[in-house]
Amino acid sequence: MATPSAKTPDLFADETVNHAVSQTVSQALAIVQPTAPASIPPALAGLAAQPSAATPITLPLAPSLEALHPALWRAHQLGRQAVSVLASGFAALDAQLPGGGWPAGTLTELLLPHPGIGELRLLAPVLRQLQQQQQRCLMWFDPPTTPCAWALASLGLDVQRLVVVHAASVLALAAAGQDTAERARNMPGTQGQPTRQKQHQPQNKPTARSPAADSLWALEQALKSGHLGAVLAWLPARLPADALRRLQLAAQGHDGPVFLLRADSEARRASAAPLRLLLASAGPDLLQVHLFKRRGPPLAQPLVLSLPAVLSAPALSRALRPGRVDAATAAGPSKSPGAQPVVPTWVS
């Protein structure tokens, strides 16, 4: 490639600028032009003649997103549990739970249409496992009815290591003859009793204490104690969001599972619990489980689990008879003010 001649066309009127441009172009062309190969020493001439195989360079692989932190997961995958998990006793359920079982050190919400659809039979395997392995007590807060010792013993639970806690406010309502549904309706802020406006309250009158305040305080202190195996708490409707956040923080210091049993109407409300299950009866000794909140993709179809049988053969045949409904449903809905419609259930 020939170098530019000295007679470069005038690009600028100034001769100094023309000279500077000519030198710049000459230097650029000199860099582009190939230079003559340097002489190779005789000792290296043989090596230079041999073709050299390219050595592949292996770069370290970047860690996956899941490996950066246990709280990270992809949207199409189940999240991993940073804490230990306990097998639920149902293989189909363990396959859908993050980590493969009930998580410890976090809240798990079970939402029910009404008590007694099989929620205790669902939790019996993990409760029995904790009693046998850790030799710790189970603590239940405000169960809707008095637990039956014979039924719990048939599920393999040791009733000698079961502590039942009732708040003073709940005992007062029970003494007045109110059942669980009436207690929920009589709580401030529920659907049965609208919340009073603040402007209607005198400024010097203190706000009424919530009936659930005693239970929430006792539950929070029990989780912080570190002396429990598992906790079951039947909570009222419309709890404030900060109360659930406080329970979640307290559960993180507990090395066992924490189950909150609430009404299914709370499924439409936000919750600090990382795991939420919606339960419904699917027939005699069958339970439908819908995981609508978990660390992972939502479950498209609910699970149907076979629970330990509690019905005798004659009772099971009567329950499977077509058209068999609850007697309360056949009598019609209740006319009492604020009563909820009765949902048809299987008769045991």
C-alpha positions as CSV (number, residue, x, y, z in Angstrom):
1,M,0.0,0.0,0.0
2,A,1.6,3.3,-1.1
3,T,2.0,6.2,1.3
4,P,0.2,9.4,0.4
5,S,2.3,11.8,-1.7
6,A,3.5,15.1,-0.5
7,K,1.0,16.9,-2.8
8,T,-2.0,16.4,-0.7
9,P,-5.0,18.5,-1.8
10,D,-5.6,21.5,0.3
11,L,-8.2,20.7,2.9
12,F,-7.8,23.9,4.8
13,A,-6.6,27.4,3.9
14,D,-4.0,27.3,6.6
15,E,-0.8,25.5,5.6
16,T,-0.1,24.5,9.2
17,V,-3.3,22.7,9.4
18,N,-2.7,20.9,6.1
19,H,0.7,19.7,7.3
20,A,-0.8,18.4,10.6
21,V,-3.5,16.5,8.7
22,S,-0.9,15.0,6.3
23,Q,1.2,13.7,9.2
24,T,-1.8,12.2,10.9
25,V,-2.9,10.3,7.8
26,S,0.7,9.0,7.3
27,Q,0.9,7.7,10.8
28,A,-2.4,5.9,10.5
29,L,-1.4,4.2,7.2
30,A,1.9,3.1,8.7
31,I,0.0,1.3,11.5
32,V,-2.3,-0.5,9.0
33,Q,0.5,-1.5,6.7
34,P,1.9,-5.0,7.5
35,T,5.5,-5.1,8.7
36,A,8.1,-7.5,7.6
37,P,8.2,-10.7,9.8
38,A,11.0,-10.6,12.4
39,S,13.8,-13.3,12.1
40,I,13.1,-16.4,14.2
41,P,16.0,-17.9,16.2
42,P,17.1,-21.3,14.9
43,A,16.3,-22.9,18.3
44,L,12.6,-21.9,17.9
45,A,12.3,-22.5,14.2
46,G,11.2,-26.2,14.7
47,L,8.5,-25.2,17.3
48,A,7.2,-22.4,15.1
49,A,6.7,-24.9,12.2
50,Q,4.6,-27.3,14.3
51,P,0.8,-26.4,14.4
52,S,-0.2,-25.6,18.0
53,A,-3.5,-26.9,19.4
54,A,-5.6,-24.2,20.9
55,T,-6.0,-24.8,24.7
56,P,-9.6,-24.2,25.8
57,I,-10.0,-21.8,28.6
58,T,-12.5,-22.9,31.2
59,L,-14.2,-20.0,32.9
60,P,-15.9,-20.4,36.3
61,L,-19.6,-20.7,36.1
62,A,-21.6,-18.0,37.7
63,P,-23.7,-19.3,40.7
64,S,-27.4,-19.7,40.0
65,L,-29.9,-17.3,41.4
66,E,-31.2,-19.9,43.8
67,A,-27.7,-20.4,45.3
68,L,-27.2,-16.8,46.2
69,H,-29.7,-16.8,49.0
70,P,-32.2,-19.4,50.4
71,A,-35.0,-16.9,50.2
72,L,-34.7,-16.6,46.4
73,W,-36.5,-18.9,43.9
74,R,-37.7,-18.8,40.4
75,A,-41.3,-18.2,39.6
76,H,-41.8,-21.7,38.1
77,Q,-40.0,-23.5,41.0
78,L,-40.9,-24.3,44.6
79,G,-38.9,-22.2,47.0
80,R,-36.4,-23.7,49.4
81,Q,-36.9,-23.5,53.1
82,A,-34.0,-21.9,55.1
83,V,-35.4,-23.6,58.2
84,S,-36.1,-27.3,58.8
85,V,-39.3,-28.9,57.6
86,L,-41.3,-31.8,59.0
87,A,-43.0,-34.4,56.9
88,S,-46.8,-34.0,56.9
89,G,-47.5,-37.7,56.6
90,F,-49.2,-37.3,53.2
91,A,-46.8,-37.8,50.2
92,A,-49.0,-35.8,47.8
93,L,-49.0,-32.8,50.2
94,D,-45.2,-33.0,50.8
95,A,-44.6,-32.9,47.1
96,Q,-46.4,-29.5,46.9
97,L,-45.0,-27.9,50.1
98,P,-41.8,-25.9,49.7
99,G,-39.0,-27.9,51.2
100,G,-41.1,-31.1,51.3
101,G,-43.0,-30.7,54.5
102,W,-44.5,-28.4,57.1
103,P,-42.1,-25.5,57.8
104,A,-40.7,-24.8,61.3
105,G,-40.1,-21.3,62.5
106,T,-42.8,-19.7,60.4
107,L,-46.6,-19.3,60.3
108,T,-48.9,-21.7,58.5
109,E,-52.5,-20.7,58.0
110,L,-55.3,-23.2,57.7
111,L,-58.5,-21.6,56.5
112,L,-61.7,-23.6,57.3
113,P,-65.4,-23.1,56.5
114,H,-66.2,-24.4,60.0
115,P,-64.3,-26.5,62.7
116,G,-64.4,-30.2,62.5
117,I,-63.8,-30.9,58.8
118,G,-60.7,-33.0,59.4
119,E,-58.1,-30.3,60.3
120,L,-56.8,-32.2,63.3
121,R,-56.5,-35.5,61.4
122,L,-54.5,-33.5,58.8
123,L,-52.1,-32.3,61.5
124,A,-52.0,-35.5,63.6
125,P,-49.0,-37.1,61.9
126,V,-46.7,-34.1,62.5
127,L,-48.0,-33.5,66.0
128,R,-47.4,-37.1,66.9
129,Q,-43.9,-37.0,65.4
130,L,-43.0,-33.9,67.5
131,Q,-44.2,-35.5,70.7
132,Q,-42.2,-38.7,70.0
133,Q,-38.9,-37.0,68.9
134,Q,-38.7,-33.8,71.0
135,Q,-40.7,-34.9,74.1
136,R,-42.2,-31.4,74.2
137,C,-45.7,-30.2,74.9
138,L,-48.2,-29.1,72.4
139,M,-50.0,-25.9,73.1
140,W,-53.5,-25.0,71.8
141,F,-54.9,-21.6,72.0
142,D,-58.7,-21.0,72.2
143,P,-59.9,-24.2,70.5
144,P,-63.6,-23.9,69.5
145,T,-64.6,-26.9,71.8
146,T,-63.2,-28.9,74.5
147,P,-60.7,-31.5,73.0
148,C,-61.8,-35.1,73.3
149,A,-59.0,-37.1,75.0
150,W,-60.2,-40.4,73.6
151,A,-60.3,-39.1,70.0
152,L,-56.8,-37.5,70.4
153,A,-55.4,-40.7,71.8
154,S,-56.8,-42.7,68.9
155,L,-54.7,-40.4,66.6
156,G,-51.6,-41.3,68.5
157,L,-51.3,-38.0,70.5
158,D,-50.3,-38.0,74.2
159,V,-52.9,-35.9,76.0
160,Q,-50.6,-35.7,79.0
161,R,-48.3,-33.3,77.0
162,L,-51.1,-31.1,75.7
163,V,-51.6,-27.6,77.1
164,V,-54.9,-25.8,76.3
165,V,-54.9,-22.0,76.8
166,H,-58.1,-20.0,76.9
167,A,-58.1,-16.3,77.1
168,A,-60.1,-14.7,79.9
169,S,-62.3,-12.8,77.4
170,V,-63.0,-16.0,75.5
171,L,-64.0,-17.8,78.7
172,A,-66.3,-14.9,79.5
173,L,-68.0,-15.2,76.2
174,A,-68.3,-19.0,76.6
175,A,-69.8,-18.6,80.0
176,A,-72.5,-16.3,78.5
177,G,-73.5,-19.2,76.2
178,Q,-72.0,-17.9,72.9
179,D,-70.6,-20.4,70.5
180,T,-67.6,-19.9,68.2
181,A,-69.6,-18.3,65.4
182,E,-71.2,-15.9,67.8
183,R,-67.9,-14.9,69.3
184,A,-66.6,-14.0,65.9
185,R,-69.6,-11.9,65.1
186,N,-69.5,-10.1,68.4
187,M,-65.9,-9.0,67.9
188,P,-65.4,-5.3,67.0
189,G,-64.9,-4.9,63.2
190,T,-66.6,-8.1,62.1
191,Q,-69.4,-8.4,59.6
192,G,-72.0,-9.2,62.2
193,Q,-71.3,-6.0,64.2
194,P,-70.1,-2.9,62.2
195,T,-67.2,-0.9,63.6
196,R,-68.2,2.2,65.4
197,Q,-67.0,5.5,64.0
198,K,-64.4,7.3,66.1
199,Q,-66.3,10.5,66.0
200,H,-69.1,8.9,67.9
201,Q,-66.9,8.0,70.8
202,P,-66.1,10.5,73.6
203,Q,-62.6,11.8,73.6
204,N,-62.0,10.9,77.2
205,K,-63.4,7.3,76.9
206,P,-60.6,4.7,76.3
207,T,-61.0,2.3,73.3
208,A,-62.4,-1.1,74.2
209,R,-59.8,-3.9,74.4
210,S,-60.1,-6.5,71.7
211,P,-61.2,-9.9,72.9
212,A,-58.3,-11.4,70.9
213,A,-55.7,-9.2,72.6
214,D,-55.1,-11.6,75.5
215,S,-54.8,-14.6,73.2
216,L,-52.4,-12.8,70.9
217,W,-50.2,-11.7,73.8
218,A,-50.1,-15.2,75.3
219,L,-49.3,-16.8,71.9
220,E,-46.5,-14.3,71.2
221,Q,-44.9,-15.0,74.6
222,A,-45.2,-18.8,74.2
223,L,-43.4,-18.6,70.8
224,K,-40.6,-16.6,72.3
225,S,-40.2,-19.1,75.2
226,G,-38.6,-21.8,73.1
227,H,-40.1,-24.7,75.1
228,L,-42.9,-25.8,72.8
229,G,-43.1,-28.5,70.2
230,A,-45.9,-27.2,68.1
231,V,-48.6,-24.5,68.4
232,L,-52.2,-24.5,67.2
233,A,-54.2,-21.2,67.6
234,W,-57.8,-20.6,66.6
235,L,-57.8,-16.9,65.8
236,P,-60.8,-14.7,65.3
237,A,-61.7,-12.9,62.1
238,R,-60.4,-9.5,61.0
239,L,-57.2,-9.4,62.9
240,P,-55.0,-6.3,62.4
241,A,-52.1,-6.7,60.0
242,D,-49.6,-5.7,62.6
243,A,-50.7,-8.5,64.9
244,L,-50.0,-11.1,62.3
245,R,-46.6,-9.6,61.5
246,R,-45.7,-9.7,65.2
247,L,-46.6,-13.4,65.3
248,Q,-44.5,-14.1,62.3
249,L,-41.5,-12.4,63.9
250,A,-42.1,-14.4,67.1
251,A,-42.4,-17.6,65.1
252,Q,-39.0,-17.1,63.5
253,G,-37.5,-17.7,66.9
254,H,-39.5,-20.9,67.4
255,D,-38.0,-24.2,66.2
256,G,-41.4,-25.9,65.6
257,P,-44.4,-25.4,63.3
258,V,-47.0,-22.8,64.1
259,F,-50.5,-23.4,62.7
260,L,-53.1,-20.7,62.7
261,L,-56.7,-21.9,62.1
262,R,-59.0,-19.2,60.8
263,A,-62.2,-18.7,58.9
264,D,-62.1,-19.2,55.1
265,S,-63.5,-15.7,54.6
266,E,-60.0,-14.5,55.6
267,A,-58.6,-15.9,52.3
268,R,-59.5,-12.5,50.6
269,R,-57.4,-10.6,53.1
270,A,-53.6,-10.2,53.1
271,S,-51.6,-12.1,55.7
272,A,-48.0,-12.2,56.8
273,A,-48.0,-16.0,56.8
274,P,-45.8,-17.4,54.0
275,L,-47.9,-20.6,53.7
276,R,-51.7,-20.5,53.5
277,L,-54.0,-23.5,52.8
278,L,-57.7,-23.5,52.1
279,L,-59.4,-26.6,53.5
280,A,-62.8,-28.0,52.5
281,S,-64.6,-31.3,52.9
282,A,-64.5,-33.6,49.9
283,G,-66.6,-36.4,51.3
284,P,-66.5,-38.8,54.2
285,D,-62.9,-39.0,55.5
286,L,-61.7,-36.9,52.5
287,L,-60.2,-33.4,52.7
288,Q,-59.7,-31.0,49.9
289,V,-56.5,-28.9,50.3
290,H,-55.8,-25.8,48.1
291,L,-52.4,-24.2,48.5
292,F,-53.2,-20.7,47.3
293,K,-50.1,-19.0,48.9
294,R,-46.7,-20.6,49.0
295,R,-43.1,-19.8,48.0
296,G,-43.5,-20.9,44.4
297,P,-46.2,-21.0,41.7
298,P,-49.8,-21.4,42.8
299,L,-51.3,-24.9,42.7
300,A,-53.6,-25.2,39.7
301,Q,-55.8,-27.9,41.2
302,P,-56.5,-28.7,44.8
303,L,-55.4,-31.9,46.4
304,V,-57.8,-34.5,47.8
305,L,-56.3,-36.3,50.8
306,S,-57.6,-39.5,52.5
307,L,-57.8,-38.9,56.2
308,P,-57.7,-41.6,58.9
309,A,-61.2,-43.1,59.0
310,V,-63.4,-42.2,61.9
311,L,-66.8,-43.4,60.6
312,S,-68.0,-46.9,61.1
313,A,-69.2,-48.9,58.1
314,P,-73.0,-48.2,58.7
315,A,-72.3,-44.5,59.3
316,L,-70.2,-44.3,56.1
317,S,-73.0,-45.9,54.0
318,R,-75.5,-43.4,55.4
319,A,-73.1,-40.5,54.6
320,L,-72.7,-41.7,51.1
321,R,-76.4,-42.0,50.5
322,P,-77.5,-39.5,47.8
323,G,-79.4,-36.5,49.1
324,R,-78.2,-36.9,52.6
325,V,-77.7,-33.4,54.1
326,D,-77.4,-31.9,57.4
327,A,-80.6,-31.6,59.4
328,A,-80.0,-27.9,60.0
329,T,-79.9,-27.4,56.3
330,A,-83.2,-29.3,55.8
331,A,-84.9,-27.2,58.5
332,G,-83.9,-24.0,56.6
333,P,-81.6,-21.1,57.4
334,S,-81.7,-19.6,60.9
335,K,-83.7,-16.4,61.4
336,S,-81.6,-15.0,64.1
337,P,-80.1,-11.6,63.3
338,G,-76.6,-11.8,61.9
339,A,-76.7,-15.6,61.5
340,Q,-74.6,-17.0,58.6
341,P,-76.1,-19.4,56.1
342,V,-75.6,-23.0,56.9
343,V,-73.4,-24.9,54.4
344,P,-74.4,-28.5,53.7
345,T,-72.0,-31.0,55.2
346,W,-71.5,-34.7,55.3
347,V,-73.2,-36.4,58.3
348,S,-71.1,-38.7,60.3
